[in-house]
């Protein structure tokens, strides 16, 4: 492999030339086979290394399989990717083993390139292991230019081999990507070198490629050793990929060092016949890294993107203190009524540095609520359960543990209507004496209807009003005060209902000059005749008001007579 003056030798050619001189000398000394046998020793060592890689890779795969059995849903992407890696590695390994078989058969002049000879014969026993022409032609191909035959790497097996190796690397990276492994771009070629030589020769460009750097003008023993070394790279890439997959299991999980069993009851108040419900779970937190708990008004939470729940810009939020991984939210209960708030808990993954947000969600809503009410006690005097006929009887109904809107009352012996349902305020109307009963049912958080025992009430008529004039109903009255009064009124004494009673008529009687005189009014006002009669009454004498009729609670009643002494 020497060149003329117009074709200077490359460093590689000079080296090969020196090797041939050395080989020729060794042939003269009958030791050439021993030198070539050194390649056999190297090849045997690489074969042993490949077997060790295969054993270690199997152990790594067993570890992944064990993790899969513990948590199939979580580990499945990794487990599937690892299975694909093993399959592709074995396919690539077998592909190279087939190249070994074929190049041995070609070099040994076997008629059938698929002859089993190349698989079964020991490299030590191959007679043509010093042949370099046949391996070069097999991998590099040969072309003739201007009558000169040369190897160019186009027609041989090398281009296909190189493409298979590149695809193998891409398949392994794709498997890692499917399992969520990060930093894949930093892994390079996984140790499977398919690059052209970095140092280029302008005089011999045909040697500036991967094929020539691996297979040009090398004896069969060296070629087989190089193929074993590439198999070694294949197993090494498999090992790197499997270890990355194994390490990725739980790599993005949060790291916690505290666990505690906790219970969150849906309600600590349970109605007899109902059911107590609670969530029992294990709470985990890190003693070194507390989460960030942000609380704000429910109407200031942006839920338009379900994958990125956050508070709106400028929202009135508060960061609450965290103790043992639990946010302690405390706010004064000032304004009455239902209060709604939202919360986002941010947790930093100490393994990756990523911050993950967890919005508070109750049912299908991204908020929770509580009710602020005035301090009150529920008092039910059983002997005073009375409804009055003809008036709107106010009733307040509440069931501890149930929202006011979920309560549904019904009544027998009367009619019950809501006045302000959200506050539990109702009105009851009854028409006749006797008894009435109210039954109550309510709907719990699960949509179940719960019924409660009915309660009975007595029905009475509204007590009679008391007739009065200028605020006086009995005893004495100043004559001037009586004469200035325009008429008679009806007062509901000791009756707390807001009710109007109207006098519809009365008679005024007095003794004038020894004779009893009476004058009648058909309304609450004094008639002119009644006023004239009252003017004639002397001080110290009495004026009697009788036949007093009054309309109250939808009916007309006769009130007791009234006698007043003029002062």
C-alpha positions, 0 to 999 in steps of 0.5 A, a space after each residue: 500500500 505505497 504511493 508514488 510521488 503524485 500520490 503520497 501515503 497517508 499516515 494510515 497507509 504508512 502505518 499499514 505498510 509498516 504492519 505488513 513489513 512486520 507481518 512479512 518478517 513474522 511470516 519468515 519466522 513462522 510466528 504470524 499465526 501467534 500474532 493473529 491469535 492475539 486478536 482471538 484472545 481479545 475477541 474472547 475477552 469481549 465475548 465474556 464482557 458481553 455475557 456479563 453485560 447481559 447478566 447485569 441488564 437482566 438484573 436491572 430488568 428484574 428490578 423494573 419488573 418488581 416495581 411494576 408488580 408493586 404499582 402497575 399503573 404508575 410503573 407501566 410506561 417504564 416497564 413497557 419501555 424497558 421491554 422494548 429496550 431489551 427487545 431492540 438490544 437483542 435484535 441488534 446483538 443478533 444482527 451483528 452476530 449474523 454479520 460475524 457469521 457471514 464475513 467468516 463464511 465469505 472469507 472461508 469461500 463458503 458457497 452459501 453465505 448463510 452456512 452454519 459454519 460461521 456460527 459454530 466455528 471457533 475464531 481460533 480454528 478459522 484458517 483464513 483469519 489472516 485474510 484482509 481482502 475478503 472482509 474489506 470487500 464484504 463491508 466496504 464494497 469495491 468500485 473501479 475508476 480508471 482501471 483502478 479498483 478501490 474500496 469506497 464503502 458504498 457497495 458493501 454491508 457497512 452503510 446498512 450496518 451503520 444505519 441499523 446502529 443509528 436507528 438502534 440508538 434512536 429507538 432507545 432514546 424514544 423508549 426513554 422519552 415515552 417513559 418520561 425520562 428527562 435529559 435525553 439530549 445529554 446522552 449523546 450516542 449512548 456509546 454507540 459510535 457511528 461518526 466519521 473520523 474527526 481528522 480528515 485526509 484531503 488526499 484520500 477522501 475515501 478513508 474519511 468515513 465510518 466504514 473505512 475507519 472500522 473495516 478497511 484492510 483489516 484481517 478477519 481476526 481483527 474484523 471479528 474482534 471489532 464486531 464483538 466490540 460493537 456488540 459490547 457497545 450495544 449491550 452498554 447502551 442497553 445497560 445505560 438505558 435500563 438504568 435510566 428507566 429504573 432511576 426514573 421510577 419515582 424520580 419525580 415523586 415528592 419526597 416525604 419523611 413524615 406520615 400520619 393517619 388522619 380523619 376528616 369527617 363530613 360532619 360531626 353532627 349526625 341525625 339518628 337514622 342517618 350515617 356518619 361519614 369520614 375520609 380516612 387517609 395517610 397524610 405525608 409531608 416533609 419536615 424540611 420543606 413546607 408547602 405554600 398555601 394560598 387562600 383567596 375569594 372563590 370568585 377571584 379564582 381562574 378555572 378557565 384552564 383546568 390544567 393551570 388553575 390559578 388566582 386572577 391577577 390582582 386577586 386579594 390572596 393570603 399566604 397562610 402559615 403551615 405547621 407540619 405540612 398543614 395550612 392553618 387558615 383562620 379568619 374572623 367571622 364578621 359578615 353574616 351569611 355564606 362565605 366561600 373561599 378557594 385555595 391553591 397549595 404549591 409543593 416543591 419537588 426536591 428531586 426535580 426542583 419543579 413546583 406543582 400546584 394543587 387547587 382545592 376541590 370539593 366535589 366538582 367545585 374549586 372552592 369550599 364554604 362555611 356559614 356565618 350566623 348570629 349567636 343563637 340558642 334553639 328553645 322549644 317551650 312544649 307547653 306554649 306551642 300555639 297557633 292563632 286563627 286568622 293571623 300569620 303565625 311566624 315559624 322558624 325551622 332549622 335542622 342542625 347539620 342541614 342547609 336551610 334551602 334543603 329543608 321542606 316542611 309540610 302541615 296538617 290542620 293549616 297551611 305553611 308558607 315560606 317567608 324567607 326560606 334561606 333564613 328558615 322563616 315561614 308563616 302558618 295560617 289556621 282557620 279553626 280551633 283544635 290542633 295542627 302538626 308540622 312535619 319536616 324533611 331535609 336532603 343531605 349532601 348525598 341527596 338522601 331525603 331524611 324525615 324528622 318526627 312531627 310536632 303538634 301545636 294547639 290552635 286558639 282564637 286571637 284574644 279579645 282586644 281592649 277598648 280604650 279612649 285616649 289611652 284609658 280603658 278603666 277608672 277615671 279620665 279628665 273631662 277635657 281629655 275625653 272631650 278632645 278625643 275623636 273616637 275609640 280604639 282597640 288595643 291588643 294587650 299582652 299580645 306580641 303579634 303585629 295585628 290591627 283591631 278596628 272598632 266598628 261601633 259603640 254606644 255612649 250612655 250617661 245620666 243627664 238630669 236624672 234621665 238615662 240618655 244613649 247615643 250610638 256610633 256605627 264606627 270608631 269615631 264619636 258622632 256629634 250627638 255623642 259629643 253633645 251628650 258627653 258635654 252635658 256630663 258633669 264632673 264626678 259623673 260616669 260615662 258608660 261605653 257599651 255595645 262595643 263591636 270590633 273587627 279583629 283576625 277576620 271576625 267581628 267581636 263584642 268587647 266588654 263595656 267600659 265605664 269612665 268617671 269624669 274628673 
